[in-house]
């Protein structure tokens, strides 16, 4: 009997490889159907409750709503033209940019400051819990509490009255100059803790040797921070910045709860503007266009994050 | 030649030491001030729920309460009169069922994504994951109209279905990574022995996911519990409303009557997350410590 090893090369080519390929393909197809079976509940629920609404929302933004026909009338870009011409939209956009600017700088700056100051201190554990504590309140509950802190007869004014000649009764949440800064303070109180924890985690991963070397050489705290810690912490800072900016674009609960009695609340952010236009004023198609603008912004930021993350990954490798 | 120790500038070393000490003291004082500022709102919250409405009006908002008995009256008022009872029970239902079913479905999907070889896996993953990248504002109007048409608006089942769906994508991402890293030796052994794919999942994969299941369940439960916007849009009746929209409605209706009851309601609404934090605190801080070593 001849073994295959003794056979000439040409004979191997006559073997029916296609049969094995066919078998392999059949196996994969079977795998796919089994896998699809496991995935089907997720695919159905996500498609129906999340993806279909997004597509429908984009469609609505190109229509005009009529009471009895609904969204049958095509409106082209008319809703977007209305957006551009409406000073309320510009104001809501400007306020959203303020929120984003603040979220870009303050959570990271304050979180970084606290994290760097705390690191290696005796009180680190206690202080960490204290700064993180506000996060355990629901955003709505925290908003309700701060609503009363800022009330004209609230606790903030009663503290300020101790230092003033006459009783202070500023309506922090009723004045367009003070309302956004007031909500931002409450928002930061709740969110800085998370930035701090993430940055502390990043700091923990920074090697100790360069820090000690710099310290032995007599570098000041600031020099060590600026030239050693900061560059090593850059990837973590990027993550915190992106998270904060996305949160800044989409902040709703805090504003909605604290601005409930403010007459001009709809221009406080794009999210509130969209909600009021839709559910208080029934400008459904117009509000859909606002949501689409918000969606485009959020997707762009996410895309930017992917690119930056990729660049930083390559830099550190 | 031996080093002449007397020529070393001991003064400079002492000066550096003194500077470091001064700096440390400065940091300490600064952190103390910041910590007190951070805790002050909690102090106000706790002091308020311990006062009766009359006592709250009569005393300074930051004055210490005279006892703790008004707490029970405040909580009872919040539960009954503010209808927070409905909200708490509804949100418990939405949170437990929504998060539980969602994480289970997500583990099934992750199993399909991570443990079978076929083409098109990336497509299905992206499809599911796309559910998390859009801002919530893009869901609101279509959901409202679709729910209106289907009769799901203002119903418990409608709320549960939506919360389940929105809690699926993130756990899928986490579980896909987890299951990709898990060894597949056991699967192969089981298949050799003639185990069906269905049983394989339930008897081998699922029991190995207990840890991440609990963590993801708590995370998604908290998300559902804290949600305000979807409950505000999709429910109207007080019997169906979630705890957060009940609180938000109550904040307006009783604003002038009794701040102590509103504060009690806020505390009640935060109770599950507060409990979770203190139960898991050691776990959480240990997690931080492990990664810092």
Interface residues (C-beta under 8 A of the other chain):
Chain A: X28 X29 X31 X32 X34 X35 X36 X37 X38 X39 X41 X42 X43 X45 X46 X47 X48 X49 X50 X51 X52 X53 X54 X56 X57 X60 X70 X114 X117 X118 X121 X123 X125 X127 X128 X129 X130 X131 X133 X134 X136 X137 X138 X139 X140 X141 X142 X144 X145 X146 X147 X148 X149 X154 X155 X158 X159 X189 X197 X200 X201 X204 X205 X218 X221 X249 X250 X252 X253 X256 X257 X260 X261 X270 X271 X274 X275 X278 X279 X284 X287 X288 X290 X291 X292 X294 X295 X298 X299 X302
Chain B: X16 X23 X24 X27 X28 X30 X31 X34 X35 X38 X39 X41 X42 X44 X45 X48 X60 X61 X62 X105 X106 X108 X109 X111 X112 X113 X115 X116 X117 X118 X119 X120 X121 X124 X127 X128 X130 X131 X133 X134 X135 X136 X137 X138 X139 X140 X141 X142 X143 X144 X145 X146 X161 X162 X164 X165 X166 X168 X169 X172 X197 X201 X225 X226 X228 X229 X233 X244 X247 X248 X251 X252 X259 X262 X263 X265 X266 X267 X269 X270 X273 X274 X276 X277 X281 X285 X288 X291 X292
